[in-house]
Amino acid sequence: MTEVSAGLSLVLFAAGVVAGALGALLGLGGGVFLVPLLVLALHLPMHTAVGISLTTVIATSSVVTSGRLGQSLVNLKLGMVLEVATTAGGLAGGIVAATLSASTLERLFGVVAIVAAWSMLRRLDRRNVILDAAADTGRLGSRYHDAESGGIVSYRVKRVPLGLAVSFVAGSVSSLLGLGGGILKVPALNAWCGVPLRVAAATSAFMIGVTATAGAVIYYGRGHIIPWMAASAVLGVLAGSRAGFLFGQRARAKWLKLLLAAILTAVGILMLWRSR
């Protein structure tokens, strides 16, 4: 399916809109939605779907990072520390992907999605914020204005070595499955490293662009990325990200966690069913 199709371009654009909105809301890069759609609904090969998804992840990262930097939600220090491990994992995953079958990738996708959903639900009512704006944030913590709390809040980053380990695995998952790694990093940063959900999502969005680039180069070199399909999806991402910004500013953290967990669970079950 390499000939240009107007109908398919519109479908990919619409899929990109949803992927961009999810990326702006939850820092996932949208691949958690886009890959299953391309595989299950459009019947594209898994490797092709992953390659296209990685290009949309790069677009999502650029849009979300530019929009969130001014709100102090992107923790650049933490992002750069974790990105070292993430990029290494991304390169490793891109190389390993060529040796795995499509059904193996689909099963891995499903398991990772369900585990991430479970970790989010376990901390549904915990927000990881310190209401004292003058509190000590440590070397990697920071402060930001939280509308839900009604003022400036602080947070500390905990268990950095664990965050580095998860980031390496997330980088590998990004290249293997086209997820941008946010499917692991956002739950891990929020549940284990003490980072508020909105900060975790924004920082993840900053990191996933670098990670996805590492994997996308490998996929493009192997002919898995079809340019006109990728371009259609990227245009949708640019539009969807704007809608995600508007909704995310008004939504409560608890509802964002529930949305994330529901999406991850549904997609995980679908991909496990597909891999039978």
N, C-alpha and C positions, 0 to 999 in steps of 0.2 A: 504494500500500500504506500507507494512513493509518489504517485501522480497527484498534483495539486487538486484539491476538491474544495469548492466554496462551502458546501454543507458541513464538511468535516472541520473546516477552518472556524466556522461559527460555533460548532460544538466545543472545539478546543479553546476558543475565546471565552465561552461561558464557563468552562471548567477552570480556566485561568482566573476568572473573576472570583470564584469561590475559593480557589487556592490562595489568591492574594488577600482576601478578607481574613481567612484563617491565619495567614502569616502575620498580618498586622495585629490580630487579636491575641494569638497564642504563641507566636515565635516558632512555628513549626515549618515554615517554608512552603506549606501547602501540598507537599508531596504525599502526605498521609491521605489526602483526598484524591489527588491527581493520578497517582500510580494505579490505585484500584480501578478508577474510571477507565483509564487507557487500556488496562489489561482485561477487566471484566466486561465492560460495555462496548469498547471499540475493538477488542481482540487483537491488540498490538502485542508483539513479543515483549516479554518482561524486560529484556535488556534495552529495547528501544524506549519503552515507557520510562525506565529509570533515567536514561540519557536526556529525554525531553524534560522530565521533572527537574533534573539538576539545573537546566538552564533557567527554569522559572524560579528556582530557589535563589539563584544569583540576583535575579530582578527583584524578588521580594526583599532580600537583604538590603539592597541599595535603597529602595523606597522607604522601608520601615526605619532603617538606621537614620536616614536624613530627617525623618519626621519626629523621631524620639529623642535625638540628641539634645534639642533645645529644652526638653522637659526633664533632663537629668535622669532619665530612666535607663539609659545605656551606661553600664559600668565598664568604661574603657579599660581600666587597669585589670579588672577581673577577666574581661574578654580576651585581652592580649596574653595573659598568663595561660588561660585554658586553651587558647587557639594553637599554641605550640603542639600540645598533645593531640588536638583535634585534626590538625593538618597532617600530622604523621599517620594518624589512623585513616584519614581519607585516602592518602596515597596507597597504603596497604590494602584497603578495601577495594580500590579500583583495580589493583592487580589481581586480587583473589577472585573478584567477580567473574572473570573470564573462565575460571575453572569450575564454577558451580552451575548446576542445572537450574532451569526456570522454576521448577517445583520446589527446589531447596530454598531459593530466594523467597518464594511466596510463603513457605512455612515459617521462615525466619522473620519475615515481615509481620505475620500474624502473631507470633509469640511475643515479639518486642512490643507491639501495639497494646496487647492485653496486659502485659506486665507494667507498662507505663501507666495505663489507666488505673490499675489497682493501687499503684503508689500515690497517685493524685487523690483518690478517694479516701485514703487513710489519713490525709491531712486536710480534709475539706474545710474545717473551721479555723485552721491556724494560718495567720497572716504574716508572721516573721517580721513585724515592724516594731520599732521602739518609739513610743510617742514622744519621748524627750528628744527634741531637735539637737540638743547640745551633748548627747550621749557619745561616748567613745566608740568609733566605728572600726577601729583597727586599721591594718594596712590596706585591706581590699574592700572594706565596707564603704558606705556613702550615705547621702541624704537626698530626699526628693520630696516634692509637694504631692501629697496623697489626698485627692478629693474625698475619698471614702472616709478618711480619718479627720479631714477638715483642717489640715495644716502640714507643716514640714515634719517628716518622720525619718528615723535613722534605721540602719540595719548593719549587722556584722556578718561577715562571711566565715563559715566554719568548715572544718574537714576539707581543706584545700587538696591534700593528696588524693582523697576519694574523688573530688571533682575532676582532677587531672586524669585519673583512671577511667572515669565515666566518659570524659571528653574523648579519650583515645578510641574507646568502643563506639562512641557516637560518630566519630569521623569515619570509622570503618562501615558502620551502618549507613551513613550518608551515601558513600560511594556504592555500596552493595544494593541499596534499596531506593535511592533517590529521595531521601527524606530531609536532607539538610542537617541531620543530627539533632534537630530540636526536639524530636519525639523522645529522646533520652535526656537531653541536657535540661530542658525546662522542668520536667518532674524531679530530676536529681538535684538541681540547684534549689528548687523550692522545698523539697522534702528532706534533703540531707545536708545541704550547705547553708541553710538559713536565709536564703535570698527571697524577697517578696515576689509573688507571681508576676506582677507587671514588669518588674526589673529583670527577672529571669527571662521573660518572653522577649523583652527589648534587647537584652544582651545576647541572647541566643540568636536573634535575627541579625545582629551585627556579625556574629561569628560564622553563621551558616553560609554566608556568601563566599568567604575564603575557602571553607571546607568543600563546598560544592564545586568551586572552580577547579580544585585539585582533581576531583573525580571526573568532572565534565571533560577536561582535556583528554583523559584516557578514553572515555566513551566516544568522543568525537573522532579521535584517531582511529578507532576501530569501526567507524561507520555506523554507530548505533543512534546518532542524533540526526534526525531529518530536519533540515533548517526551516522549511516553511511551516511545519507542525510546531516546532519550538517557538517560532516568531508569533504564531497565532496565540499560543498559550501565554507568552510573555506579555503581549498587549492586554490580555484579560487580567493578568496579575496587576499591572499598573493601575487599571480601573478599580479592581476589587480592593486593593490596599487602602484606597481613600475611604471606602465604605467601612472597612474594618477599623480605621482610626476613629471615625465618628462614633461607632457603637462602643468601642473599647473605652472611651473616655467616660461613658455613662454607666457601664456595667459594673456590678459588684464582683469582687475577686471570687467569691464563692460560686457565683453563677458561671464565671469563666472556667473554673475548675471542673464544674459539672459538665459543661459543654465539651471541654477537652476530653474528659473521661468517656463521655458517651460516644464521641467520634472515634476515639481510639479503640473502644470495645467493638463497635459495629464494624469498623474496617478490619480489625484483627480476625473476627469471626468469618467475615467474607473471604479473606485471603487464605485462611486455613481450610475453608470449604473448597476453595478453588484448587488448592494444591493436592487434593486427594488423588 
